[in-house]
């Protein structure tokens, strides 16, 4: 495959490179998704999109899965859904490396699980303090979920929110600390508690990239916000943690 290099932003140079990056970005943010849907969203021909997806699959950056039975129609060949692999996600950058894992291992050895959890708590508190006002000011669960998704996107998580059933679904299509969280789930657990605190309701973590899922998915029920959404003081995120256990499952 021809090496076209990259521009100053890390996007492959040349028209084909930019288009492939756009296709990969859509697989990241919307996947699993069909090639036809990608073509429609980007305004490209299905043939052109399939060529780029085939190249991503050949390079190990994307993979496919068959559509769920409930979405299949007719007697033709089942539609394929495409999503990025961990290698594919890496083209968008990560905020972790071996040093971060080594540092947390050392912290665990010296101070045990509580030391790791205290570190995770301090990390998520900075996010909560920065975005609390904008999120809790929203009038309902849907708007708060969208505000949280926007805040997470600004922090590099490529997040989105949409209405599903009796609640909202928050999706994080990129996790800058997935490799670290795979070994230290306290990062995911404190993050889930922070979501509950900011949104003023219990939340349920359904899937995480750290556990091998394609997207970090959190269910947010449409319930009235609790008093914790307006709580002040250094322990407000910790209070939310008491409402969740084992990575965000309702206690």
C-alpha positions in Angstrom: 0.0 0.0 0.0 1.3 3.4 -1.0 2.6 5.5 1.9 1.0 9.0 1.5 2.4 10.4 4.7 0.5 12.7 7.1 -0.2 16.4 7.4 0.5 18.5 10.4 -2.7 17.3 12.2 -1.8 13.6 11.7 -4.4 13.1 9.0 -3.0 11.1 6.0 -2.1 13.5 3.2 -3.8 13.4 -0.2 -7.5 13.1 -1.1 -7.7 9.4 -0.5 -6.0 9.7 2.8 -8.4 12.4 4.0 -11.4 10.5 2.8 -10.2 7.3 4.6 -9.7 9.3 7.7 -13.2 10.7 7.5 -14.6 7.1 7.0 -12.6 5.9 10.0 -13.8 8.8 12.1 -17.4 8.0 11.3 -16.8 4.3 12.2 -15.4 5.6 15.5 -18.2 7.9 16.3 -21.2 5.9 14.9 -20.0 2.3 14.7 -21.2 -0.3 14.4 -22.6 1.1 11.2 -23.2 -0.1 7.6 -21.2 1.0 4.6 -24.4 2.4 3.1 -25.0 4.6 6.1 -21.4 5.9 6.0 -21.8 6.7 2.3 -25.0 8.5 2.9 -23.5 10.6 5.8 -20.4 11.5 3.9 -22.1 12.1 0.5 -19.9 9.4 -1.2 -20.8 6.5 -3.4 -21.2 3.1 -1.7 -18.5 1.7 -3.9 -16.0 4.4 -2.8 -16.8 3.9 0.9 -16.6 0.1 0.6 -13.1 0.5 -0.9 -11.9 2.5 2.1 -13.6 0.2 4.6 -12.0 -2.8 2.9 -8.6 -1.1 3.2 -9.2 -0.4 6.9 -10.2 -4.0 7.4 -7.1 -5.3 5.5 -4.9 -3.1 7.7 -6.5 -4.4 10.9 -8.0 -1.1 11.7 -11.7 -2.1 11.2 -13.7 -5.2 11.6 -17.3 -6.3 10.8 -20.2 -8.1 12.3 -23.5 -9.2 10.9 -26.6 -7.2 11.6 -28.7 -8.3 14.5 -31.6 -10.5 13.4 -34.2 -7.9 14.4 -32.7 -5.4 11.9 -32.5 -7.8 8.9 -35.0 -7.4 6.2 -35.8 -9.5 3.2 -34.1 -12.6 1.9 -30.9 -11.0 0.6 -27.4 -11.2 2.1 -27.4 -9.9 5.7 -26.1 -6.4 6.1 -22.7 -6.1 7.7 -21.9 -3.5 10.3 -18.4 -2.1 10.6 -16.5 -0.6 13.6 -12.9 0.2 14.4 -10.6 -2.1 16.2 -8.3 -1.0 19.0 -5.6 -0.5 16.4 -8.0 1.6 14.4 -8.8 3.8 17.4 -5.1 4.4 18.0 -4.9 6.6 14.8 -6.9 9.2 16.7 -4.4 9.3 19.6 -4.4 8.1 23.2 -3.6 9.9 26.4 -2.0 6.9 28.0 1.2 4.9 27.7 3.2 2.2 29.5 4.4 4.8 32.0 0.9 5.4 33.2 0.3 1.7 33.8 3.6 1.3 35.5 2.9 4.2 37.8 -0.5 2.9 38.8 1.0 -0.6 39.4 3.6 1.0 41.7 0.8 3.0 43.5 -1.2 -0.2 44.0 1.8 -2.0 45.4 2.6 0.8 47.8 -0.9 1.8 48.9 -3.2 -1.0 47.8 -6.6 -0.6 46.0 -7.6 2.4 48.1 -4.6 4.4 46.8 -5.5 3.7 43.2 -9.1 4.6 43.9 -8.0 7.9 45.6 -6.0 8.7 42.4 -9.0 7.9 40.2 -11.2 10.0 42.4 -8.9 13.0 42.2 -8.7 12.7 38.4 -12.5 12.6 37.9 -13.1 15.4 40.4 -11.2 17.8 38.2 -13.6 17.0 35.3 -16.6 17.4 37.6 -15.5 20.7 38.9 -14.9 22.1 35.4 -18.2 21.0 33.9 -20.7 20.8 36.7 -22.2 24.3 36.3 -23.0 23.8 32.6 -24.5 20.3 33.1 -26.7 20.8 36.2 -28.1 24.0 34.7 -29.9 22.0 32.0 -33.7 21.6 32.6 -34.1 17.8 31.9 -32.3 14.5 31.6 -32.0 14.7 27.8 -30.4 18.1 27.9 -28.1 17.2 30.8 -27.0 14.0 28.9 -26.2 16.1 25.8 -24.3 18.6 27.9 -22.3 15.8 29.5 -21.6 14.3 26.0 -20.3 17.7 24.8 -18.1 18.0 27.9 -16.7 14.5 27.3 -16.0 15.3 23.7 -14.0 18.4 24.6 -12.0 16.1 26.8 -11.2 13.7 23.9 -13.9 11.0 24.4 -15.9 11.6 21.1 -19.2 11.3 23.0 -22.8 11.5 22.0 -26.2 11.2 23.6 -29.6 10.0 22.3 -33.0 9.1 23.6 -33.6 5.3 23.9 -36.7 3.8 25.4 -37.4 5.2 28.9 -34.1 7.1 29.2 -31.1 8.6 27.5 -28.1 6.7 26.2 -24.6 8.2 26.6 -22.0 6.7 24.2 -18.2 7.4 24.5 -16.7 6.3 21.1 -13.2 6.8 22.2 -11.5 6.2 25.6 -8.2 7.9 26.0 -7.4 5.7 29.0 -8.8 2.3 27.8 -5.6 0.3 28.2 -5.1 1.7 31.7 -8.7 1.1 32.7 -8.6 -2.5 31.5 -6.1 -3.2 34.3 -7.5 -0.6 36.8 -11.3 -0.6 36.7 -11.4 2.0 39.4 -11.1 4.6 36.6 -14.3 3.4 35.1 -16.1 3.1 38.5 -15.3 6.6 39.6 -16.2 8.0 36.2 -19.6 6.3 36.4 -20.1 7.7 39.9 -19.3 11.2 38.6 -21.9 10.8 35.8 -24.5 10.0 38.5 -23.5 13.0 40.5 -23.5 15.4 37.6 -26.8 14.1 36.2 -28.6 13.8 39.6 -29.8 10.3 39.1 -28.4 6.7 39.2 -26.9 5.5 36.0 -26.1 2.1 34.6 -22.9 1.4 32.7 -23.8 -1.2 30.0 -20.5 -1.5 28.2 -16.9 -0.2 28.2 -14.1 -0.2 25.7 -11.8 -1.2 28.5 -13.7 -4.5 28.7 -13.5 -5.1 25.0 -16.8 -3.5 23.9 -16.9 -1.2 20.8 -18.3 1.8 22.8 -18.6 2.9 26.4 -22.4 3.0 26.9 -24.2 4.4 29.9 -28.0 4.3 30.4 -29.5 7.4 32.1 -33.1 6.9 33.2 -35.6 9.8 32.8 -36.1 10.4 36.5 -36.3 13.7 38.5 -32.8 14.9 39.5 -31.8 14.2 43.1 -30.4 16.6 45.6 -26.9 15.4 44.9 -26.9 17.3 41.6 -26.8 20.5 43.6 -24.5 19.2 46.4 -21.4 21.2 47.3 -18.2 20.2 49.0 -15.2 18.0 48.2 -17.1 14.7 48.8 -19.9 15.2 46.3 -18.5 12.7 43.7 -17.7 10.3 46.5 -21.3 10.5 47.6 -22.5 9.5 44.1 -20.1 6.5 44.3 -22.2 5.1 47.1 -25.1 4.7 44.7 -23.2 2.5 42.3 -21.1 -0.6 42.5 -19.0 -2.8 40.3 -18.4 -0.3 37.5 -21.7 1.5 37.7 -24.4 -1.2 38.1 -27.2 0.0 40.4 -26.7 -1.2 43.9 
